[in-house]
């Protein structure tokens, strides 16, 4: 260095110095913001992977606190006190190791009881708060900030737009400034925590919904099991299918909040469909629509072929196809939907259905749909058991009839035949007796009685044959009945009428024949008539069977004769079972009329 040259210090422009310092500070803020964003990303991944967000929260607060270069971070939730106070309660916190030794205890400085949320109004508006407690006059440290904090930043947490709490960042060692970019990064971190809490809330809601659905399902299954037990007990106690189905539908309408319910079945004897149970408003009664329907009046067969499983459907337009008159009932009562339950038996055919009617248009939930299916299975089981019981009963009756018929034919009838043969031999021997002997007249009387007994035995055997009408038809069967019931010199029985139309099923013809046999037998045995007429009349709307005798008539009311076992109850029950009417006209000395009227399918008499 030249000794003549003197050292001259460089002059520094204050403006340049300030700019350089500002640049350094901006660079530091930028680095800190990047650290905060990186820590926020790590915290977000940690919260997403954690099965419980709150258990991961201390680690999340550590990441954010170290990135923000603070001594403490705390998470607090907003609460409302019993008198409407706005509180904050800390749920998790982190304290740096460098200041941990200054804590009053190992638990840290987190207060356990709620404190007043001093900045609640600003936080609720989504605004962050940065303050220096020692510079604020009158500040008593009541907030999320700790008592040791010299500078604090409080950032609100919003979940689905709702203020739920805040995160506090405390610097215990110096008074510092939180640049707007830093505050913005802290708000991003708080937003990620809020998103995790929102996810946790959604998961909790889903868990609650699943638990509630499971509880409701268990409740519904419990109700279904209880209903099944009650109905099985009821079926064992009272096997009448109509009462059983009626009670089931009453229970179903109560449990499923249905407006009404009905059961429809096919009657093969009458060749028509019938609504055999209708319940509405908690009571069973006559349906407010057509009771029966012919196959031409309803398309229920096509509906049941299409729907083999229970199906929910709006009433329009299926109700018009299902049953005549039911659409007007639905419109009048404000029904919106129905649940159709086909009654499917072992051969896969549907011979009926159950309808549950609702004033709501929404479909049934899964639990109620299963309950409805259980109801259909119970009704199907009941009807199936009834059919099996009836088949077993009919088989037993048929076997007993065949046995009795064989006994009569082989025993009683053969006995009368033997008597007649012996009487013939006696008459041959009596020809050698004197004409003044009373024995010929006595033998003649005995022969007539034996012939009457033989005719009665043969009539009884024919009456026990169950397939008579199937073989020859009702008209010819009634004519044969009249021929067999005629006893020369005692009673003349005749038949008048014809059966030209169709629709009278063989089972119904069989029941009418049984009624005619009972009426003729009663007249011959009890009224001692000279003539008995059997009339079969066919009209447009009905069939009429009439048995007329000119015997001594009834001196008492028909109900009194019924109590004495004259078969009147049997005839009345058979007629009512066919859906017909039974009537007796009788006067002492003027004979008796037994009248049975039977409506044609779908028509009233």
Secondary structure, 3 states (H helix, E strand, C coil): CCCCCCCCCCCCCHHHHHHHHHHHHHHHHHHHHHHHHHHHHHHHHHHHHCCCHHHHHHHHHHHHHHHHCCCEEEEEEEEECCCCCEEEEEEEEEECHHHHCCCCCCCCCCCCCCEECCCHHHHHCCCCEEECHHHCCCCCCCCCCCCCCCEEEEEEEEECCEEEEEEEEEECCCCCCCCHHHHHHHHHHHHHHHHHHHHHHHHHHHHHHHHHHHHHHHHHHHHHHHHHHHHHHHHHHCCCHHHHHHHHHHHHHHHCCCCEEEEEEEECCCCEEEEEEEEECCEECCCCCCCEECCCCCCHHHHHHHCCCCEEEECCCHHHHHCCCHHHHHHHHCCCEEEEEEEECCCCCEEEEEEEEECCCCCCCHHHHHHHHHHHHHHHHHHHHHHHHHHHHHHHHHHHHHHHHHHHHHHHHHHHHHHHHHHHHHHHHHCCCCCCCCHHHHHHHHHHHHHHHHHHHHHHHHHCCCCHHHHHCHHHHHHHHHHHHCECCCEEEEEEECCCCCCCCHHHHHHHHHHHHHHHHHHHHHHCCCEEEEEEEECCCEEEEEEEECCCCCCCCHHHHHHCCCCHHHHHHHHHHCCCEEEEEEECCCEEEEEEEEECCCCCC
